[in-house]
Amino acid sequence: MTYGGRIERVRARMTRARYRLLLLSVGPDLPYLTGYEAMPLERLTMLVLAPHRHAQLVVPRARAPARPPAARAVRIVTWEETEDPVALVPG
């Protein structure tokens, strides 16, 4: 199954369960859904999934992958050292 297919399965389950937002940080779910292996650092790395919005991977600019395996299914949102990465996560 493709990364996009995996993300769509999660979205379908979110819709059935009436979840509006799913936030995933460093751990086994992140590479399963995106193919991106994040380093467990103090800087925020988070996959943001909503049933009817494009998936976003929030990462520090210095750690942003040039082209993650799930590039078609996930939009990369980067943040700089002086920015608040939490403000980039849609609520």
C-alpha positions as CSV (number, residue, x, y, z in Angstrom):
1,M,0.0,0.0,0.0
2,T,1.2,3.5,-0.8
3,Y,1.7,6.2,1.8
4,G,-1.2,8.1,0.4
5,G,-3.4,5.0,0.7
6,R,-2.3,4.6,4.3
7,I,-3.2,8.2,5.1
8,E,-6.6,7.8,3.4
9,R,-7.4,4.8,5.5
10,V,-6.6,6.8,8.6
11,R,-8.7,9.6,7.4
12,A,-11.6,7.3,6.8
13,R,-11.4,5.9,10.3
14,M,-11.1,9.5,11.7
15,T,-14.4,10.4,9.9
16,R,-16.2,7.3,11.2
17,A,-15.0,8.1,14.8
18,R,-15.7,11.8,14.3
19,Y,-12.2,12.9,15.0
20,R,-11.4,16.3,13.6
21,L,-7.6,16.3,14.0
22,L,-4.9,13.7,14.5
23,L,-1.4,14.8,15.6
24,L,1.5,12.3,15.3
25,S,5.0,13.0,16.5
26,V,8.2,10.9,16.5
27,G,7.5,7.2,16.7
28,P,6.6,4.2,14.5
29,D,3.4,5.8,13.1
30,L,5.2,8.7,11.5
31,P,7.4,6.6,9.1
32,Y,4.6,4.2,8.5
33,L,2.4,7.0,7.2
34,T,5.0,9.2,5.5
35,G,8.2,7.2,5.1
36,Y,10.0,10.0,7.0
37,E,12.2,8.8,9.9
38,A,12.5,11.8,12.3
39,M,15.3,12.1,14.8
40,P,13.9,12.1,18.4
41,L,15.1,15.7,19.2
42,E,13.7,18.5,21.3
43,R,12.5,20.3,18.1
44,L,9.0,19.7,17.1
45,T,8.3,17.3,14.2
46,M,4.6,16.5,13.8
47,L,2.3,15.0,11.2
48,V,-1.0,16.8,11.2
49,L,-4.0,14.9,9.7
50,A,-7.6,16.2,9.3
51,P,-10.3,14.3,7.4
52,H,-10.7,17.0,4.7
53,R,-7.4,18.9,4.6
54,H,-4.1,18.2,3.0
55,A,-1.8,16.3,5.4
56,Q,1.1,18.5,6.8
57,L,4.5,17.4,8.1
58,V,5.8,20.2,10.4
59,V,9.6,20.0,10.7
60,P,12.5,22.2,11.6
61,R,13.9,23.7,8.3
62,A,17.4,22.1,9.1
63,R,15.8,18.7,9.2
64,A,13.3,19.0,6.4
65,P,13.6,16.1,3.9
66,A,14.3,17.2,0.3
67,R,11.6,14.8,-0.9
68,P,10.0,12.5,1.6
69,P,8.6,9.2,0.3
70,A,5.0,10.5,0.8
71,A,5.7,13.8,-1.0
72,R,2.4,13.5,-3.0
73,A,0.3,12.9,0.1
74,V,2.0,15.2,2.6
75,R,2.9,18.9,2.4
76,I,6.1,19.9,4.2
77,V,5.8,22.9,6.5
78,T,9.1,24.1,7.9
79,W,9.9,26.4,10.8
80,E,13.0,28.4,11.7
81,E,14.8,28.6,15.1
82,T,13.1,31.9,15.9
83,E,9.6,30.7,15.1
84,D,7.0,29.0,17.2
85,P,6.3,25.7,15.5
86,V,3.1,25.1,17.5
87,A,1.6,28.1,15.8
88,L,2.0,26.3,12.5
89,V,-0.1,23.4,13.6
90,P,-3.7,24.0,12.6
91,G,-6.3,23.6,15.3
